Amino acid sequence: MDWGEGGAPFIWAERDIGDDCRDIRAAAVRVCQGPDRAFHPAETGERVVHLSQTIDMLLRKRARMAGEYAKSGLWDDGGFNTDTDWLRHSAQMSYSDAAETLAVGEHIDELPRSSAALYEGKIGFGHLVHMARNAAFIARRQTGSFDEAPLLKKALDESVSRFRHTCLNMRHVQDPKGVVEEEANAVEMRELTINRQEDGTTYLNLRVDTPTAAIIALDTSRRSQRLGPDDHRQRARRMADAMIDRLTGEGGPAVEITISGTPDTFLGIDGSPAAELEYVDPISGEMLRRYACSASFTKILLDDKLIPVAAAHSRRMPTRKERQAMDLQQKHCRGRGCHRPAPQCSPHHVVWYSRSHRTKISEMILLCPHHHWMVHEGGWDVALKDDGGVLFIPPFARGPTQSIAA
């Protein structure tokens, strides 16, 4: 038994894998289980580069072998839907890595000079991936033969990420109509599936074309900055919140939804039922009250057979002129250290409307979506000070010394 770093054993496959693969694995074991000697940083850097070049050579070899196996069709005998599925499951790879490997394997014979450059350490395996994708594009379109020479010239001087742009531009130069058709196909492949979970979350599986994804990423990135010292959200959470802001009308296009609930639910009385939000599972009374800050209300009286017998409307939102006055006066979110502009905020009733039954801008503050969530589901309290300031009180705070003033 051979042992690796930390005493973890290397498990060897029992089947015959061939002398070349066995030699490679044995060499890898020797490197991995070797002592961690202290090297000068410059020497360590050189070793990292040489190791990366060696790995690139092995990735090319793996791609060729995977391509040969894919052409044999034996993956179909194993019950896999595609050769990509076979590779990602059998070799424990991600879908994108498996697709890249097979793309290189399918077109490796068209990249002899590029392969030689890879062996010499002049380009990386990532360069081969983008070249192979261009070769695949030309093969699909049948617009001529693939020539690696102009791309290799660029690859020798460009990083992998920059070279990707070069390859995409080259496709457009050679076959602009083909690029347009692929873009149209990508739009047709857009899809959204919604899978509700029992833990109160829902998975949204969204597939879009690359330009749309770039727009979404850019917009959410710009809107996902931390909002003051009390914002401890991780980046993934902030990105999700930024996208949700766009959909809920808080800083983005408004979407009209209907929420129904009993007076007891709205007042937060113990034992009251959950509120009903159309298209999704029931929601808490606290979430209902947060949405209610930016909603108009219709009170409907039902008889014992649940037949409406009367209806009345109430105004919770400030009028247009009142909202303009709030924007001019407060200018931005009142959360501590947050400067989200007023148009991207929602009015919050510091004095609950359900208790006062009045809409007065002197009893309201502007809060961005995150700080609005904090004073509802987040458990924070908020109060107005005599000097016009805002006092934010963290959950479970017991006195003024634990309060956070804004």
N, C-alpha and C positions, 0 to 999 in steps of 0.2 A: 504494500500500500504506500502510495506517495502522499506526502502531506504538504499543504500549502501554507499561506500566511495565517497566523493565528491558530495553527493546529487543525485547520479544516482539511479533510481528505479530498483529493481529486478522484472522482469516480470514473473509472475507465469502462468504456463500452465493451461488452463481451464479444460482439461480432467483429469480423475482420474488416478493418477500415482502410487497409492498404498501407504499404510501407511508407509512402510519402506523408500521409496524414498522421501516421503513428510517429514519424520522426518530428513533424511539426509540433505535435502535442507534447512529446517528450521535451523538446527544446523550450516550449512555453512553460512547462512545469519547472524546469531548471531555473528559468528566469524568475518565475513567481515565487519560488520557495528559497531563492537565494537571499543571503543576508542583505539588510538595508545598510549599505556602507555609506559613509559620509563623503559626499563629493563637493567640490567647489561649485557654486551656483551656475557658473558658465558651463561646466562639464555636465551638470544635471540637465541644463537646457538642451545641450547637444544630444544627450541620450534620449530625451523626450522626442526631439525631431527625428532621430534615426528610428526610434520605436514606431512613431507615427507612419513613417515611410514604409516600414516593414508591414505594418497592419494594412496599409493601402494596397500593397502587393498581394496580400492574402485576400483582401476583399475582392480584388480583380479576379483572382483564381476562383474564389467562391462563386462569383457572378457567372463565370464561364461554365462551371460545373452545374450550377442551378439552371442555366439556360439550356444545357444539354438535357437535363432531366425533364424540364418543362416540355421540350419538343418531343420527348418520348411518350408523353401522355400517361405515364404510369401513375401520376397523381390522381387521375380520374378513378383508377382502380381502388384507391384508398378512400373513396367516398368524398373527396374534396370538391367544392364547386368550381374552383379555379386553381391555377398553378400558384397564384399569389396566396390564396388561402392555405394551400399545402405548405408553402415556405414559411409563412408567418407562424403557423401552428407548430410545424415540425422543428423549426430552428429557433422558436421562441423570439420572434422578431415583431416589430411594429408593422402595421400595414404599409406605411410609407417606405420603410427600409426594405421590406420584401419587394415592393413594386420597383424601387430603384435598382435593386440587385438583379431582378429579372430583366429590366430594361437594358442594363449593361450587358448581361449575358446574351440577350437576343441579338445585339448589334455589335458585339465585341470584335467580330471579324472585319468590321468596317473601320476599326480604330487601331490599326497596327502601329502607326507612328505615335499616337497618343499613349498607347500602352508602353512603348519604349521610353517615352518621356516620364511616365509614372515610375517605371523601374529605376530610372536615373534620379528620381526624387525632384523632378522639375515641375510636376503638377501633382494634384491629389486625386483620390478616387471621386471626390465631389465633382471635379471637372469632367471626368468620364461620364458621370451620371447625366449631366446637362447635354453633353455631346450625344449620348445615346438617345435622349429624348428628342433631340433635333432629328436624328436619323429615323426614329420611329414616326415623327411627324411627316417627314418626306415620304416614308413608305406608305403611310395611311393615305396621304393625298395623291401619291403616284405622280409627283411633279418633277421627277428627275432623279438623279443619283446623288447620294450624299458625299460631300467632299470635306474631309476632316481638316485639311491644310489651313484654311483661313481661321477656323475656330481654334486650332492648336496654337497658331501664332498669337491669338488673343489670350488664350489660357496661360501661356508662359509668363504673361505680365500682369494678370488680373487675379484677384482673390476669387474664391468660389462664389460668394454672393454677388460680386460684380459681374462675374462671368455668366451667371444666370441671366442677367439683363441683356448681356451681349447675345446670348443664344436666342432669347425671345425676339430681339430686334432682327436677328438674322432670319428667323422664320418669316417675319413680316416682309423682309426684303425679297425673299425667294417666292413667297406665296401669300400675298396679302389677303386674298379671298379665303384661303384656308384658315388664316387666323381669325377672320370674321366669323366663319362657320363654326370654329371651335368655341368662340366666345358665345355665339348663339346657343350652341349645344349646352354650354355650361349654365346658361340662364334657364334652359329647359329642365336642367337637373336640380334646380332649386327645390328644396322640400323641408317641411317642418312637421315633426311628430311630437306629440305631447303625451307623456307617460306619468300618470299620477302615482305617487308612492303612499304607503300607509303612515309614514312618519311626518306627514304634513308638507313634504316637498314634492316638486314636480320636475321631471327631467324634460328639457326642451332640446331636442336633437335637430339642429339647424344646419342645412347644407346650402351654401350659396356660391356664386361665382366669385373669383378672386377679387375683382375690382370692388364688388359690394362688400366683401369681407374687409378690404382695406379701408373703405369709408366707415364701416362700423367700428373698426379698431381705432381709427384716428379720432373719431368723434368721442368714443368712450374714454380713450386715453386722455384727451383734453379735459374731460369732465370728471376724471377719477382721482384728482389730486386730494391729498389729505386736507380736511376742513378744520384746521385748528389743532391745538394740543390734545383735545379730548377725543380725537378721531384715531382709534387704534385698529381700524379695519385693515386686513391684509389686502394686497393689490387685487387679487381675484375677486374678493367681495366688492371692492370699490368699483371695479369694471362692471360687475353685474348690476350694482346699484345705479351706475351711470346709464346703462341701457334701459333699466326700468324707469328711470326719470323721464326718458324720452317718450315712453309709452303711457305713463300715468298722467301726463299733463303738467307735472311739476318741472318746469324748465323745458318742455317740449310740446309736441302736438297733443292736444287733449283727446282722450278717448272716453266716450260716455258709457258708463256702466250703471247697473241697477243693483242696489244693495237693500235688502229688506231685513227688518228686525223688530222685535217688540220694544215697547218703552222700557221695560225692565232691563233688557239687554243693553239698550243705549245708556241707561243710568248706571250700569255696572252692579246691579243687585244680584246677590248670591242666589244661585239656583235658576237664573234666567237662561233661556236657550241661546244657542249660538246664532249669529246673524247669517244670512244667506246672500252669497255673492254669485251672480249668474255665471254659469259655465264651469264653476269650480266647487271645491268642497266648502263646507261651512267655515266661517271665520269667527274670531273672537270679538267680544264687545269692544276691546281696546283698539283693535284694527278698525272696527266700524267707526269709532269716535275719531280716529285719525283721518280716515277718508271723509268723514262728515265735516271736518274743518273746511273743506273745499267743495262742499256740495250744497245743493238746494234740497229741501225736504218736502215731501208730500205725506200728510198724515191721513191715513185711510181707516175708517171705522168699519169693522166687520160685525155681522150678527152671528148668532150661534151656529149658523150654517156656513160661515165664512163667506158670506155674500156682502160686498161693499154697500154700505148704506149712506156714507157721507165721506167727504174728502176736503182737506184744507191744505193750503200751501204756506210754508214759512220761509223767510229769507235768512240764511245764515251767513252768506258771503257778503262782503262789503260791496257797495255799488261801484260802478266804474270810476266815479269821481272820488269816492272814498279810497279805493285802491290806489289811484294816482297819488292821493295825498300820503298814503302809507309809504309808497315807493319813494316819494320825494323826502319824506321825513326820516325813514329808517335806512334807505339806500341799499342795504344788504342784509343777509341773514344775521340774526341777533345771537347766534351761537358763539361761544367764546373763541376768538381767533379766526372765525369764518367770515369770508368776504364774498361769498356767492352772491351775485347781483340780485337785486330785488325781483326782476322779472322771472327769475328761476326759483323763486321761493313761494311758499303758500302761507296764507294768514292762519295763525293759530290763536284760538280763544284761550287766553290765560285764565280768564274767568269762564268756566265751562258754559256753553250756550244751553246745555241741558238743565243747568241750574239757574241761570240768569234769564234765559229766554229773550236775550237781546243781543244785537250786533252793534258794538261800539268799537271804533278803531282805537280808542284810548285803552281798551282792554284786550287788544290783539297785538301780536308781534309777527314778524316775518321770519319763517324758518325754512332752510333748505330741506330737501327730502330726508337727508341723514339725521339732522338735528330734530326734525319733526318726528321721525321714528323714535329717537331717543326719549322724547317726552311722552311717548305713548307706550309702545311695546317695550322700549328700552328701560322703562321704570324710573326715569329721571323726573324730578319735579321742576317747575319753572314758576317764578313769581316776579312781579313788577316792584321795583324799589321806588321810594318817594322821589328820588332824583331823576327818575326816568330810565334808570339802568335795569338790567335783567339779571336775576339771580337764578343760576342753574344749580340744582341740588342733586348730587349723585344718589343712586339707589342705596338705601339703608343708612344714609347720612343721619347723624343724631344731633347735630348742632351747627351753629354758624361757623365754627372753626373747621368743619368738614365741607362747607359749601364752596361752590366755585362761582365767583361773581363775573359777570360779563359786562 
